[in-house]
Amino acid sequence: MRHTYRWVRPLLAALLIFMGFTVQAQQVWRPFRLGLIYAYKEASGSNTNLIHTLRADSAYATPTGDSVYAFNRRLRSSAGTTFPQGSVKSRNNLFGALLRWRPGQKSYTLEALAQADVQAPVSLELFPQAPVGSTWNASTQPLRTATLLSRNWETISPGVEDSVAVINVTASGTTTAIRLSRRYGLLAGPQWLGGATGLPLVQAALPATFEQSLYNPLRLFDVRPGDEFGYQEVDVVSPVQCSDKKKLRRIVSRRLTADSLVITYQEQLRDEEFGYAGVCSLPARVTYGPITIKRWAMARVGNQWEASGATLQLGALRLLTGEYVPGPANSYLLVGLPIGSGGAAGCAPAAGRISYTPYYWRNRPQSGATPIYGAGLDYDAWQYSFAPGFTTSFEGWDNLIYSRKSVNGVTQVCGSPQGFVNLLPTRAAQAAALATLHPNPATESATLTLAQPARVGQVLTLTDVLGRNVWSAPVPAGQTTVAVPLAGQPAGLYLLTLSGPAGHTGTWKLHHE
């Protein structure tokens, strides 16, 4: 026999709702949430334009029921005397290595791990859900007391409001305020939360997923076919400039799929040697490199990247501030730098600029010794930087000094194209240099006159506006003129294409009357 016990149903529903609220309650006031990218900058001082990023990228539960979230690793400054001043690999980030949640106490504890010559172990316990006015010992070494000063509704970002808890932490007569948002985590706090020294940090942007963050390649590579970017090599070594090296790129295509972004571009180099007697080793000359086709390809999810012909392994696009990956043969660490938030860098705005630079071993690790890393000359001249809508703004030794972009149908030009006028000639200019077509318009036939004798395997093809082939013929090797028949064809516009074993060579518009 089946019993419905209808009177039990409202109680079960209430219990489920209560359980849901209980689970949700464990999520509120959390300083950092798993997987989100957090951005901070100094509240004052000389580095207020630099944004530092971090994330909690792993989590586990302890046997006692605590939930622990671990921060991504980064290079940290070494202030000890055992080794020269430099940077060391560390598990500690700006606010520590771990965030611990104790559900029974409703407390969050930031924990920085001990590291020789870098920092002592530090922890700080926060009770954001305690009654306003509550006081507790936040840490014992050193002794710090904390007081929940207020919990009010505030505007934390334009158009974004939330409940904010302000906790005053006092040690040795000095009080520092920690601001914690119910939904958006730590808004402000001192760097010593993570055991480091430095000025207080404030949240520079709301927490975001990778796809929403400044690191999203769809923002950095927001370019269109026809956009141009010109680079000049920076010489920081020679006291006299013996050469002027420029590189021009023109975007050919941008293809976006459900999981990938693929961009194809043309590239050509120009090298002018000035040949100053007694100073420069090369004679005066100007040389042009061949036009090459390259591409960038990146996964919109995961961490995969392919860049043809590039030195940098651009999987580094996902490196946050201080994060690192080994360089070729472990000869250096490629390290993410703080994000620029003001000023300009050549033709690319510094705001939102993502940069990476190598750090080398400052001392070779001995048995039991901690390897120290430091930036060398490359810090100024070997960086790779990416700016929203400009692709790379600095790469290797090359600085972006010219750009021509289409933004919402409006052409925006930065810098002078003067040094790039002979690089990457347009398709029409290439065709004009290759051959001439006359008469045009034509009635019965036209003649294509080649600037150089035809090569073996070249073919002429005539197509109509619908792309249909209406005539095709091989061009005899060594011949310089070819007749193109039009008799019997409808009047209109046609395309005449010269191709060869290596592919497309040139295209001309032909008007038939």
N, C-alpha and C positions, 0 to 999 in steps of 0.2 A: 504494500500500500504506500502511496506517495503522499507526503505532507508538504504543503507549501510554506507554512510558517511565514505568512506575509508580514507579520509584525517584526520579523527579524531583518527584512530587507532594508528598511531605512537605517538600521544600526550598522549593517554591513557597508552600506554606501557611505555613511559618515566615517566609518573606520578607514575605508579606502581613501577618502578625501584627506583624513588626518595623516595617514601614512604618506600620502603624496606631499602634503605640506611639510612633514618631517624631513623627507628626502630633500625637498627644495630648500628647507631652512639650512641644511648643511652646505648649500651652494652659495648662500648670500654672504656678503662681506669678505669673500675670499680675495686676498691680495693679488693672486695670480691664478688664472685658469689655464688648464692644459691646452697646449697647441696654439694659443693666441700669441701674437707678437705685440710686445709692449714697448713704447717709445718714451724716453726721458731726456731732458736737457737740464743743464744747471740753472738754478733759480737766479743766480747772479754770478759775477765774475767775468772772465775773459772768454769762456767757451759756451756762452748762451746760445750761439747759433749752431751748435753741434748737437745732433740727436743720437742718443745711444739706444740700442735695441737689445731685447732679450726675450726669452720665452721659457715656460715650463714644458719640457718636451718628453717627459716620462713620468710614470706614477706607479706606486705599488702600495700595498697594505702591510702593516706590521702584524706580528702575532697578537699584539695587544689591541688591535683594532684601529690604530692610527692610520690615516691616509697621508702618504708622503709624495710630494711632487718635486722632481729634480729639475734644476735649471740647466740650460745648455752651457757647455764649457767655453772658456775664453782665455785669452792671454791676460795676465794681470801683472802690474808693475811689481818689481822686487825692490824692497827698500832695505834689505839686509846688508850686512858688511862682509858676508862670506864671499859673495860674488860681486862683480861690477854691476852698477845700476843697469837694469834692462827689464825684460819681460820673461815670465815663465808660464808654462801651461798650468792651468788651474781649474779645479772643479767649481770654484766660487765665481759667481757673476756679480753684478752691481749690488744685489741685495742678498747675496749668500749663495749657498749650493742647494739648500732644501727648504721647502715649505711644508710644515707638519700641521695637520688638522686633527685635534682631539675632540671627537664628537661629544664625549661625556662632559667635557669642560667648556665646549663651544669656544675653543681658543685656537688661534693660529700662531705658530712659532716659526720665525725665520732663523735658519741655522747656517752659519758660515763654518766651514771645516778648517782645522788647523793646517798650515802649510809653512814649512821652514823658510825663513827669510822673507816671508810675504805677510803672514798674519797669524794671530792667535785665534783659537776657536771663539766664536761669538754667537750668542743666541738672543732672541728678543721675542717675548711672548705678548700677544695682543688679544684683548677681549672686546671686540667691537660690539658685541650684543649685550654687554654688561649694562647695568643701570648708569645713567649719566651721573657723574660725580664719584664713581667707583675708583679706587686706587689699589694697585698691586705692584709687586716686585716683578719687573719685566725681565731683568737679568741679574745675575749675581757677580759675574766677572767681566767687567766691573759692575758694581751695584748701580742699577738704574730703576727708578720708580716710574710708574705710568699712571696717568689719570685720564679717564674718559671725560673730556671737557664738554663736548656737545655732540648732538646728533640731529642735524637739521637738513631741510630740503634746499638744495643749492643748484645753480647753473654751473655745470662743470665743463661744458663746451657749447659753442653757439647752437641753440636749439635743442640741447640735451640737458635734462635735469635729473637729479637723483638724490637720494638721502646720503649724506656725508657724515661720517664719524670723525671727530677730531680728538686725537690722543696726544697729550703732552707727556714727553719722556724727559726725565730730569736726572742728571748725573753731575756730581761735583759742582752744584749750583748753577749749571747751564741747562736750559730747557729747550727742547726741540719739538716742533709740532709734526705729527704724522697725520695725514688726511687719507681717509679710506672710503671709497664709494661702495655702496651696497651692490651695484651691478658691474661697475667698471674697474674695481680693484684699487690698488695703491695709486693715489693721486700725487702725493708728495711725501718725501722722507729723506733722511740723511744717508749718505753712502755708507756710514759705519753700520747700517743694518746688515750689510754684507761683509763687514770686517774691514772695508777699505777706508782710506782717508779721502777727504774731498768735500766740496760744497754740497748743500742740499740739492736734490733732484726733484723736478716736477714733471708730471705727465705731459708730453708734447703732442700726443695724438691718442684718440681712443683706441683701446685694444682691438686688434683686427686679425682675421685669418690671413694667410699668405696671399690669397687672391685679392683681398681688400687692402693690402698693405702697400707701402712704397716700393717693395721689392717685386711686385707683380710685373713680369716682362711685357704684358700687354700695355702697360703704361710707358715703360721705358722704350719700347719699340713701336710706339704709335706713329708709324710713318706710312706714306703712300707712294705708289709708283710715280717717278719723276722727281721726288725729293732728292736734294743734293747735299753732300756734306764734305767740306774741304779741310784737310789737316796740314799742319806744318810741323816739321821736326824741331824739337827744342834741344838746343845744344847748351848744356850747363857745364861743360868741361873746358872747351877751347876758349882762350881769351879773345881770339879773333874768329869771326864767322867766315869760314872758308867755303861753305856750301849753303844752298837753300833747297831743301827737299820738301816737296809737297805731294799730297795724295788726295785724289778726288773719288768719291763714291756717289753713285746714282742708283736709287732704288728701282728695281725692275718689276718686282711683284711682291705681294704680301698675301699669303694664303693662311686662313684661319679655319681649323677643323675643330671637332669636338674636344680633342685632346692635345692638339699641337698648334704651334705658330711657326710658319716657315717663310723666311724673307730671302729673296734673291736680289743681288746687287752687282753692278759693274764697278770695277776699280782700276785705276791707272796711276802710275807714279811719274813724277818729273823731278830730275836731279840737275841742279845748276851748280857747277863748280866755278869759283871766282878766280882761282889760280894766282893768288897774290905771291909774288916772287919772294923767296926766302922765308915764307910763312906757311903756305899751303903746299901739301905734297902732290896734289893733282893739278893738271893744267886746266885752264879755263875751257869749259864746254857745257853744253846742255844736252841731256839725254832723256828720252821718254821710254818708259816701260810698256810692255804689251797691255792691251785691254784684257782683263781677266773677269771671269764670272765666278762669284763666290756666294755663299749663303749662310744664314743663321737659321738654326732649327732648334726649337725648345719644346719640351713637354709642358703643358699647362698644369699638370699635376705631377707629383713625384719630383725627381731631381735630375732629370736627364737633359743634356744640352749637346748640340753639335755645332761647331763653328769651323768651317773649312778655311785652312790657311792661317788660323789664329794661334798665337803663342799661349794665350790664357785658356785654361780649361774652364769654360764658362758655366760649368755646374756651380761655380763659386757665386753665381748670382743669388743663391739662397743663403750665403753666409751672412750672419748678423754681426753686429759690432763686436769685435774681439774674437769671433769664431775663426777657426783656422783649418786648413787642409794641407797635407804635404805637397810640396812642389815636385818637379821631376827628380827622380832618384833621391827624394828626401833632402835635396840640397837646400831647401828653404821652406818656410811656412807661408802660405798665402793667407793673408789676414783681412777680415772685413773692417773697414774704417768707419768712424761715426758718419752719419748722414749730414750733408750740408743743408742749412735751412735759410740761407740768406746770401746776398751778393751775387756775383756772376763768375763764371769760369770760361773765358773765351766767348763763344757764341751760345753756350748752354748755361741756363740759370743754375746757380748752386743749389737752390731749393730742391730738395728731393734727390740730390745727386748721390748715387750709390758708388762707393769706391773700394778698391782692394789694392794691397801692396805687399811685397815680400818682406819677411823678417828672416834674418840669417842667424846662425849660431854665433853668439858673441864669444862663447868659450866652448870648446869641444867637451862633451860630457865624459868625465872620468868615472871610474867605478864608484857607485854610490853618490855621485855628484848630480846636482840638478842642472840641466842644460839651460843656459840663458840665451834669449833671442833679442835681437835689436834690429832696428831699421837702419839701412845704409843710405848710400846715394840714391838708390832706387826709390826711396820714400818720396823724393821730389820729382823723379824723372821716369819711373817705370810703372806708375800707377795705371790701373784700368778704372775708368769712371764711366758710369752710365747715367744719362739725364733723361727725364721723361720727354718723349717725343723727339729725341736727338740721337738715339742709340748710344754710341760711345762718344763721350766728350773729351776723353783723354785715354790714350792707349800706348803703352810702351813709352816712346819718346814723342809721340805725335799729339798735338793739341788742336782741338777743333777751332778754326778761326773763320770759317765761312759756312753758311748754311742757306739753303733756299727750300722752304717748306710750304706746302699747301695746308692751311688750317681753315676748315669750314668754308672752302672755296676761295679763300683769300691767300694770295702768295705773300709770305713773310721772308724777307731777306736780312741776313745778318752778316756783317763783314763785307769785304770786297772780293768779287769774283775775278779780279784782274790777274792774279797769279795762277788761275785755273782755266783760262780761256781756251787753251789748246789741249786740255785734257778731256777725255771722254766726249769726242764730238758727237752731236746728235745723229740719229739715224739718217736724217735728210742730208746733213753735212758729210757723213761717211759715204752716202750714195753719190753725192755730187763729186767727191774726190775720187771715187772709183770709176765713174763713167758719166756721160751726158746722153740725154735722150732727146731727139729732134726728128721732125717737128713735133710740137706738143702744144696744143691739140693737133691731131693728125686725122686724115681721112682714109686713105687706102693702106698706108703702112707708115711705120716709124723706124728710125735707125738708132741702135744703141752703140755708142763709140766708147770703147774701153780705154782707160788711161794706161793700162799695161796689157800686154798680150794675154789672151785667155790661157788658163792652166788646164791640164788634163782633168777631165771629169766634171767640168762646169756645165750647168744646164740653165737655160732660160725658160721661165714658166709665166704664162699670162692667165690671170684669173679675173672673173667679174666681181661685182660688188657683193654677190652672194657667196663668194669663195669657191666658185666652180672653175675648174681648169678648162680654158677654151683653146689653149695652144701651148705646146711645149716642144723644145728642140735642144739637142746638145750643141755646145759651142766648140767648134774645132780648136784644138790647142794651137796657140800662137796667133789666132785671129784677133783683130782689134775692132771690127765692126760686125754687127749682126742686124739683119732686117727682121722687123716684127710685123707680120701680116695682120691687117685689120679688116680686109674686104669680107663682106658678108656678116660681120658682127654687128649687133645693135649698137646704136650710139649710146654713149655713157662713159662712166669712169671705170678704168681697169687698173690692176696692179701688175707690174712686171717685176719678177723676182729672179735674181741671179744666185744660184746655189752651187755648191761643190761638195767634194768628199768630206770636207770639214764642217759642212752645214751651211746655214744662211750667210750670204755675203752682202747683198744690198737689195733694196726695193725702191721702185720709182712709180709715181702716179702717172698714168697715161690717159688723156682725155681723147675719146673717139667721137668725131663729129659726123 
